[in-house]
Amino acid sequence: MQNPKHILVIRFSSMGDVAMTVPVLKNVLDQNPDLKITIVSNAFFEPLFSGLERCYFHPAYLKERHKGFGGMYRLFKELTNLYKFDAVIDLHSVLRSHLLSLFFKMSRLSIATLDKGRREKKALTRQQQKIFIPLTSMHERYASVFRKIGISVQLDADKSIYFKQEIPIALRAIFSSGKKIIGVAPFAQFKEKMYPIEKMKILVGQLTEANYTVLLFGGGKQESDVLEHWEKDIFSAFNVSSKYSFNEELSIISNLDRMVSMDSANMHLASLFKVPVVSIWGATHPYAGFNGWGQSDKNSVQLELSCRPCSVFGNKHCYRGDHACMQFISEEMIFQKIVLGLNG
């Protein structure tokens, strides 16, 4: 289509997946100065987009008024009453986003949908006869959907998305101590993506003994309770989980010297602020295309095992039964990656 002026972008789902859209939208908007974008996503994620010019956010309440067929129609009516779109980009490609797109298609709007590359991902993760090659990154897959409707974009992985933000008052003394500040996010949605929690606690202790300050990130009561115990047991380790708003957590992350994360949301949040991430990979693999924006492969910690990767999202049980991909990564391997980066 010719020169769309205002497009709707649909992306629900998990925080990490939504955060990966931000660098793409930034590049699209910077390279197309006459374009406006409205993104519809889970209401909680609004702060991710607040720093993008000409990008508007419309909240979706998928467990409440926007649940099911009727909820998607209600969301469609809300959007059409507020905005006039020239095209719709579906960056999720699931039943609810297809349904929302269908309502717009019936209104004669152009629709472009994400190709998730399911076939090549299946070949990468199968147990036998893997095709073990790097796949197209999700950032590039997102960008390709914009090109389908005539919006030109070339991704620049060196491009800064956001910059440091103001540190919450309660943490300013910690950040002004002169010590390097390392964020550690030990949790992930699925067990197979997590480094053993007892080994991670040992690593945190090693970091504080080496005169680094560690901030502990998590979410929900169960994770926060674990990190509260770590804070009590380890000097110079501080739990920030569930103590700050999402906006404030982003501000804290933006000021870190390093983030240590699983293949999970915190890797992508830190990447938005160009914070180097030491990422730990087990059941999943960077080859599937989910590495953080602008992150160096040198900062990935992983073992080259013939069974890896066994899934795209880490949601399948280890068929070997020993979780070797994580169990056999030593704390020292991760520690050296962190220290090398800080001192390099």
N, C-alpha and C positions, 0 to 999 in steps of 0.2 A: 504494500500500500504506500501511498505518497505522503511523506512527512507527517506522521501522527504527532499531535500536539500534547495529548494527555492520554496516558495509558494506565490501565489497572494491572497491578501485579498481585498474584495470589500465591501465598506461601504460608501454609499452616505448619503443623508438626513440631519437632523438637527444637530447642534453643540453638543447638549447634548448626542444624540445617538452615534455620532462619538467619543466623549470624553470617553464614557464608554468602547470603545474597547481598549483604551490605557493600563489600568491595565492588561487586559487579554493578550495583546501582550507582555507586559513586563514579565509576568509570563511564557508565552510560550517560549520566547527567552532565559530567564535565565535558564530554565529547559531543554532546548534543544540547547546546545552551538554550534552545527554544522549547525543549521538551519538559513536561511535568509528569511526575509519577505519583500515583496513589497506591500504596501497598496495603493489602488487607491481610492481617495475621492475628495470632493470639494476642489478646489485649496486653498481657504482661510484657510483651517484647517491644512495646512502643519506644522505650529509651534507646534501643539499638539504632533507630532511624532519625532521632531528633537532631543530629548534627548534619544531615544532608539537606542542602538547599534544593528547593523545588520538589521536595519529596514529602508527601502527606501520608498520614497514617490513619487507617480506619480499623478500629478494634473488632475482632471477632470473639464472641463468647460461645464457644463450641459446645460447652456442657450446659448452657442455659438457653438464651433466646434464639441462638443460631444452631441449635441441635436438630439433626435429621433433615428430611426433605423440606418440611415447613420452615425450619430455621434457615436453610440455605435460600429459600425464596424470600424470606424476610430480610436477609442480608442483601440480596439482590435489589430489593425495593429501596432499602436504605441508601445503597450506593447510587442508584439511578436518580433518586430524589435529590442527592447532594451534588453529584458530579455529572459531567458529560464526557464520556470517554470515546476515543477513536479506535481503541483496540484493547484486547485483554491478553495478558501473558500468564500462563499457568505454569509456575515453577515447582509445583508439587506433584501433579499428575496422579491423583488418587480419586476415589469415588466422589468425595464431597467437593473437591476442586473441579472435577469434571461436571458435576451437577451445576455448580455456580456458573461455570463457563457456558454450559448449555443454555441457561436463561439469557445470557448476553448474546449468544449466537442466534437465538430466536429473535433478538432485537436487531439482527443483521450487523453485528460487530465482528471484526476479524479476530480470530482466536489462534494463538500459538501455544503449543504445549511442549513441555520438557520431555526429551528422550533420555530416560534413565540409563540406557545401555545395559539392560538386564541380561542380554545374551552373553556379552563379553564378561560381565561380572560373575555370571554363573560359571563360565570357563575358568576364570581366575580362582574361584573358591572351591571347585569340585575336588573330591578326594583323589581321583585318578585322572591322569593325563591333563594336568593343569596347563593352561596357557599363561605362563608367568611373565607377563609384560605390563609395563605401566599403562594404565587406561587414561582416557581424557579426564582431566580434573573436573570436579563439580562446578568450580567457578567458570570454567570454559563451557561446560554444558549449559549453565545458566545463560551465559553471554550469547550462545548460539540461538537461543529462543528469541532474543531481541532481534537478531539478524533476520529471522524468518518473516518479520513484519517490516523489514526495510530500515531498521535502526542500526547504524554502523557503530561498532565498538571494538576496540583492541585493548585487551587487558594488559595493564602495566603492573607487574607484581612488585615493583619497587615503589609504587605510589603509596604515600601515607594516606590512610583513611581518616583517622582521628588523631588528635594530639593529647598530651598530658592534660588532665583535668585537676581541679582543686581537691586536695586531700581532705577528707572529713576531719573536723577539729580533734576528735578523740584519738586520731592516729598520727597527728602531726609531730609529736615528740618522737615517735618511733622512726618516722621517715627523716627526721633531722638529726638522728644519732650518728650519722656518718658511716654506718654499716650498710653493706649491700642487702637489699630486701628481696627475698625469694618467695614467690607464691607457690604453694603446693596444693594441688587439687587431687586428692587420692581416690575419688569415687568416679564411677561411670554408671550408665543406665543398666548395663548388663555385666554380670560377674566375669565373663570371659575377657572383658576389656580392662579388668582391674588388676593392677599389681598387688600381690598379696599384702593385706593391710598391715600385718605384723612386720613385714620387711620394709614397708614404707615408713612406719614409725621409727624404725632403726635409722633409715636414711635421714629423716628429719632431725634426729638426735645428732647424727654425724655433721649435718650442716650447721647446727647451732654451736657444736663444739669447735667448728672451724671459724667461728666468729661471724656467722651470717645470722640475720634475723629472718625468721620464717613466718609467713602469714598463711593460715590454713583455710581453705575454701571448701564449702560443701553446701548442701541444701536439705531442708527438712529436718525434723526432730531427731531421727535416728542418726543421721550423719553428724549433726551438730553435737549430739551427746558424745559420740566417739571423739570428736575434735576437742571438746571441752576437757576430756580426760587427758588428751595429749598435751594441752596447754598447761595442765596442772603438773604433768610429769616431766616436761621438757622446758628448761629455761630458754628464753628468747624465742619461743614458739607461741604465736597468738592466734586464737580462733576468731575469724571474722564471720563465720557462717551464721546466718539468720539474725545478725546484729545490725545489719544495714539494709537500706533499700537497694533495689536493683541499680538505680542510678548511682548510688554511693559505691556499690561494689565495682561498677565500671570505672569510677574515678580512682578507686584503690588500685585496680588492675593496671590502669594506665601509668601508674607511677612505679611499678615493679621493675627490678633489674632483670629478673628472670621469672618465668612461670614453669613449673613442673606439672605436667598434666597427662592424663590418659588420652586416648583418641576420644575426646569428649568436648563438651561445650566450652570449657574454660580455655582450651587450646585456641578456639576460634575467637573468643572474646579478647584474649590477649593479643591475637594477631591483628585485630582492628587498630591497636595502638602501637603496632610495630615492636611489641615486647617479644624478645626471643623466647621460644618455648622449647624446653627439653621434653619431648613427647615420648611416651612409652607405649609400644604396640605389641599386642599379643595375638588374639584370634583374628584381628583385622590387620590391614597392611596399607601403607601409603599408596601403593600401586592402585588401589581401588579409587583413588582420586579425592580423598577427603582430608588431605593435609591442610594445615592452616595457611591463610593468605600470606604469601611472601616468606614462609618459613623455610629454612635451609634443611635439606635432607641430612646434613651432618649432625643436626640436633636430635634426630630420631634414634631411640634406643630400641633395638629389636634383635632377635635371634633368627638366623636363616635356617629354618626347619622346612622339610619337604611338605609338611602338613599345612603350612601357613601360606596364605590366609585360609581359614576354614569357613569364614562367612564375611559378608559385606559390613554388617552392622554389629557383629559380636553377639548375636541373639541365638546362637546355636551352641548346645553343650559340646564340650571337648570330646571328640569321638575316641581319642587315645586314652582319656581318663586321667591323665596326669598333669594337664595344664602346663606342660613343659615350656611353652612359649613365654610364660611369665615367671614360673617357678625358677627357671634356670638363669634368669637375668639377676645378676648380683647387685647389691646395693652400691658396690664400688664402681660398677659400670656406669650407673646413673650419676653418682657423685662426681666422677671424673668428667663427664660431659658438662655438668653444671660449672664446675670449677674452671675447666678449660675455657669455656665461653666467657666467664667473668674476668679471667686473668689474661685472656688472649688479646 
